[in-house]
Amino acid sequence: MEPILGQAGGQAGAAAVTDGSDATFREDVIDASMSVPVVVDFWAPWCGPCKQLGPAIEKVIANTQGKAKLVKINIDENPAIAGQLRVQSIPAVFGFVGGRPVDGFAGALPESQIKEFVSRLIQMAGGDAEDPIEQAMEQASEAADAGDYATAAGIYAQVVQHDPEHVSAIAKLAQAYLKLDELDAARQVLSGVPEDKADDAEVTSARAALELAEKAGEAASQLGELEAKLEANPNDHQARLDLADAQAAMGQSEEAIDNLLHIIMVDRGWNDDAARLHLLKVFEALGPTDEAVVSGRRRLSSLLFS
């Protein structure tokens, strides 16, 4: 498969970040901005917010894959240009297009706002501001929606290789592997989730889906017996709960939801609210936008608040 993000993405990103100086400012910034937007980051080693902002800007610039350039200037060693631009505090960031400053901000901003800032500069320069990673994620999503999980997995894997902390790509890659019945691969992908992203909604959904998939083999052998039990005694809540769990593991999501909602309707608090808790686990595994989840949540709310 052709690389979506390009094999040289990391190298191109690194080349787009340089250390500037008062002496090289015209060449690094003024002249360079005639062909590509240049972001200038004024910083100093003693500046705490600079240490927070710097890596975020570098990441955003690297992900533009050559559509923008970053020049970092240490004002302790190079105070002249900062003085001409009337920099009062740092970090101070300026965007240059066509040889002149056109935008800027002061202080540490979150990565999402930095992306917006850089995108505006690229658009001012007449370029395509869409992040190549976002383009790749869209392509992977389209492939998954079409049932082509192998292609989707390949694209998500490239995104993760390019950005190992892209939590959405990690979770979606695991989900694609589950659709391909590659449980070991999904398990390995989820083991690489950064600790601070472990509770992300997409990650917890992928983990829940993995748990269900791991039970699928055992569930398949239980379906007939559980259906017979329930046919013999429709009020056997435990058999209905076990059947719902087996159905969820086998991908029969709507049937599982129906059975769990039936228990809640007949005996809401049975077995310490077991049916509702199992239902929420199914919702988590399917994800909030799944049609069965949207319908199931609506029906659950109707039962609980009627």
Residue, then its C-alpha position, 0 to 999 in steps of 0.5 A: m500500500e502506498p504510504i499516506l503520510g510519506q516516508a520522509g514525513g519525519q525528516a521533512g518535519a525536522a528540517a522545517v524547525t531551525d534555530g535562528s538568530d538576529a544575524t540570520f533573521r532576514e534569510d531564515v524568516i523574511d526571505a523564507s516567508m516569500s515561499v512558505p509561511v514562517v512561524v517565529d518562536f521567541w523564547a529563553p532557557w529560563c522561561g517555563p511556559c516556553k518549555q511547554l509551548g515549544p514542543a507543541i509548536e514543533k509537533v504542529i509544524a512537523n505535521t504540516q510536512g513542509k507547508a510551514k516552517l518554524v524558526k526558534i530564537n533565543i532572546d537572551e542571545n539574540p535580543a535585537i529582532a525581539g526588540q524591533l518587534r516590541v516583544q514584551s514577554i515570552p513566549a511570543v510567536f509571530g507568523f510571517v507570510g510574504g516577508r512580513p508579520v501577519d499574525g501572532f500570539a503571546g503565552a502558551l496555547p493548547e495544541s488545538q489553537i496552535k493548529e488553527f494559528v498555523s492553518r491560518l498562515i498556510q491559507m494566507a499563503g494560498g496553500d492547503a491548510e488541511d493536516p495530512i494526518e487528518q486527511a489520513m484519518e478521514q481516508a481510514s474512516e471511509a475505508a472502515d465505513a466501506g467494510d475495508y478494514a485491512t486498508a483502514a488498519g494500514i492507514y491507521a498504523q501509518v498515523v500511529q507510526h508518524d504520531p505514536e501518541h495519536v490516541s484516536a488512531i491507536a483506538k481505531l487501529a485496534q478496532a480495525y484489527l478486531k474486525l479482522d479477527e486479529l485479537d493479538a494485534a489489537r491487544q498489542v496496539l492497546s498496550g501501547v496507549p500512553e498512561d495519560k490517555a488510558d481513560d480516553a473514551e475511544v480507548t475504553s470502547a476499544r478495550a470493551a470491544l476486545e473483551l467481548a471478542e475474547k469471549a466470542g469462541e466460548a459464547a458461540s458454544q453457549l448460544g443454543e443452550l441459553e436459548a433453550k433455557l430461556e424458551a423453557n422459562p422466559n422469566d429466567h433473568q440469569a439465562r437472559l443475561d448470559l444470552a445477552d452477553a453471548q450475543a454481544a460477544m458474537g456481534q449480535s448487538e441489537e439482540a443483546i440490547d433487546n434482552l438486557l432492556h427486557i430484564i430492566m423493564v421486568d425487574r429494574g433492580w434485579n441482581d444489583d442492577a446487573a442488566r443495566l451495567h451489562l448494557l452500558k458495557v455493550f454501549e461502551a464497546l459499540g461506541p456512542t454513534d452506533e445506531a443500536v446504541v443511540s436507539g438503546r440509550r433512548r429506550l433505556s432512558s424511557l424505562l428509567f424515567s417513565 
